[in-house]
Amino acid sequence: MKRKTIQNEIVYNGIGLHKGENIKLKLIPAVENTGIIFKRVDLKDGENEITLDINNTFDLTRGTNLKNEFGASVHTIEHFLSALYVYGITDLFVELDGNELPIGDGSAKPFVELLEKNGIKELESDIEEIVIKEPLYISQGDKHIIALPYEGYKITYSIKFEHTFLKSQLLEKEIDIETYKTEVAPARTFGFDYEIEYLKKNNLALGGTLENAIVVKKDGVLNPGGLRFEDEFVRHKMLDIIGDLKVLNRPIKGHIIAVKAGHALDIEFAKKMLSNNL
């Protein structure tokens, strides 16, 4: 597989989920072997570049975040990374005038549309795959991730909540552009109505609305338009794990099976996959 970037600069404006501030996002083509570099244009030059690197991940409670040695950080990058993974983008400059990515509609759909509208540019050099050659697994309590050898990239995801409306969902998908674009990317992030007060009190989800997140109540969802898929929740979790494993910035060949996993376990599993492919 060849390394890839985008054809031309892309500018996108939107609200950040947690701070509720308007964020200007600019995507700039990069030469091969640049990697994915986030640049905080609102911070001092020389200290404001944050490389997509598993060693730069931190604070994985409610999203996937990166920081550099100067303390500059970029938050909630998993939906964006998910789209970059599926479209094979390995080299890119990402300029931001705030500390988080725009949330869009809460899914990866806006980023898919940007990439498809702009076009992808193939570069000269190859990118080495992460190949699952033997079973790998990691567990924390009732959360598990397993990887099995497989000729392609497939994800099986299972979620289970002790909730009156949202209980168990299971989904398996072969991950390719067409499947991702129509069946995974549109799935939105979600939360529960009883979490809202806590989040606001802790200055989180200040930009969250029913336009960019599903809010689950005891007998359904608060969103007037309802769900995009009956199992939108597990589809979004699949979207997330694709984005989280993109911190390796390498294609994956294998079958990933996740049970109630989340950002923190995803990143720990990415470390395990990397150590098995050195």
N, C-alpha and C positions, 0 to 999 in steps of 0.2 A: 504494500500500500504506500502511495506517495504522500509526502507532507503536503498540506494545503493551507491557503490563506483565502482572503476575500478579494474580489476584483477591484473594488473601489471603496472609498470612505463611506461610512454609514453614520447618520446622526439620528438619535432617537431620544425623545423626552418623555419622562413619566414620573410618577410618584414613587418614592421609596416606601416599602411596607412599614418599617419600624419607626422611622423618624417622621414620616409624613411630609418630607420635603420634596420639591421638584428637583429631579436629577436629569442632567444632560449627559447622555452616553454617546461617545464617538468611537466607532470601530475603524481602525486604520490597518491597511494591509502591511504585512511584515515579510522580510526575506526568510528563507529557510533556516531552521535551527535557532530562530529567535525565541520560540516558545510562546506562551501566552503571558503577556505582561500588562498588568493593570497600572494605570498612572492616575494618581489623585491630583488633578490640576489645581485644586483649591489649597494644596499644601506646597511647602518649600521644595523647589527643584533640588535634586540630588538625594532627597530623602523620601520621595513620594512614589517610587516604583515598587510594585509588589509582584513577584513572579509566582505564577501558578506552579506550586511545588508542594508536595505532601508535607514537607517539613515546615511549611509556613501556615498550615491549618491551625485553628484555635477556636475555642468556645463553640462547640458543636451542638449545643443544647437545642436550639431552634432553627438552625440553618448551617450552611457551610460558609466559613469565613476565613480570610487570609490576613496575615500581617507581616511586615518586614522588621528588620532589626532596629529601625528607628521608631517603631510603634505605629506607623501608618497602616491602616487596615481597610479592607473592603469586605462588605457583608452581604449575605443572602445571594450567593452567586450560583447556587445549584441549578436553577431553572435555565439560566443562560448557558452554563457548562453542559447541560444535558443536550441542548440543541447543537452546541459546538461539537460534541462527541459524535453525534449521529451524522453530521455533515462533514466530519473528518477534518475540522479546522485545527491545525497544530501550531500555527504561527500567526500571532495577532497582537496588535496594541489596542488596549481598551482604556480610553480616557473617560474619567468621571469627575464631576465637580462636587461630589459628596461621598459618603462612606458606604453606600449600598447601591445595588443595581435597581433600576426601575422594576416594580413588581408587575407592570402590565395588567393583564386580566387574571393574574395568579397562576398562569400556566406557562408553558414554553412556546405557545403558539405565536406570540408577537415576535419572538426571536427567530423562529422558523420562517416567518413571513419576510423578515428583514434579510435573512440569508438567501432565500429563494429569489427575492426581488433583485438583490445585488449580484448574485452569482459567486461561484467558487473558483478559485484559481489553483490549479495543480502546480506544485513546485517540483524541482528536479530530484531531490534526494528521497530515499525511502524512510519510512518510520517503522521501527521495530515493534512487533506485536508483543503483548503479554499473552503467553500461551499457557493455558492450564493443562499440565501434563499428567497430574495426579490429583486425586481428591484433596481439597483444602477445606477447612472449616474453622469457624470461630463462634463461640457462644458466650453470652452474658445473661444469666438467668433464663428467661423464656424467649430471649432474642437470639436468632441464629442466622448465620450466612454460610452457605456451602458453595464450592465451585467444583464442577466436574469437567473432565475433558469433553470437548465437543467441537465439531467442524463448523464453526459459525459463532454467532453470539445470541444466546437465548437467555431470557430471564423468567423465572417463576417466582411469584411474590404472594405471600399470604399475610393478611392482617386479621387481628382479632381485638375487639374492644368490648368491654363490659358496659354496654350502653343499650338503652331501650330501642334505638333506631339503627345505629351503626354497630353491627356485630362482626361477622366473619366474611371476608371476601378472598377469593383466590383467582389469580390470573397468570397465564403463561403466554409469552409472545416471543417470536423471533424478531430480533431488533435489526431492522433495515429502514431506509429512509421512508418508504411508502407506508409501512406499518406504523412507524413512529409518528409521522406527520398526521395521520388520520385517527389513530387509536390511542396514542399515548400523550403527545404534545398538548392537546387541548384540555387535558385533565387538570383541574385547578387545585391549588392548596386549600386546606380546610382546617377548621378549628371548631371548638364546642362553645355553645352560648355561655356556659358557666365560666369559661376562661376569660371572657372579654374584660370583666372588671379588673382581674389580676393583671392582665397585660397592660391595660391603660395606666393603672397605678404604678407600674414599673417602667413607664415610658416605652412600651413596646406596642407594635401594631398600631401606631398612631395614624398611619396611612391606610389602615385596613378598612375596607368597605365591602358591601355585598357585590360591588363591581369587580373586586379582585380577590375574593376568597369565598369559599362555601362556609356558612355557619350552620352547624348541626344543632338542632333542638331535640327535645325528647321524642318527638313523633315525626320528624322529617327535617327539612332544611328551611332556613329563613329566606333564602334567595327566591325572589318572585318568579324567576324563570326556571326554577328547579335545577335538576342535574343534567349535565351533558351526556352522561352514561349512567346506567343503573349502578355500575361498579366504579364510578369515577374516583373513589377514594383510593382503591388499590392501584388504579392506573396512575394516580399522581405519585404514589409511593415508588412505583416503577420508574417514573420520570426522575424522581429524586435520586435513586440509586445510580442511574445512568450518569447523572450529573456529578454525584459524589465521586464515583470511580474515575471520572475525567481528570481528577487531580493528578493522576499518573501521566496524563497527556499522551497515552499510547493506546492503540486499538487493542481490544480484548478478544481472545478466541477461547470460548468456554461457555458453560451453562451455569449461570448464577442462580442459586435458590436462596431466597431470603424469607425469613419468618419474623415478623414484627420488628424488623431492623429499623434503624434510624441513622441520622447523620454520623453520630459518634462511632457506631459499630461499622458503618460503611467505610469510614476512613481507616479504622483499625484493620479492616479486612483488606483494604487497598495496600496497606503496609505489608501485610502478609503475602499478598500476591506479588508485590515488588520483590520481596526478599527471596521468593522462589523463582524469580526470573532474572536475577543478576548474572 
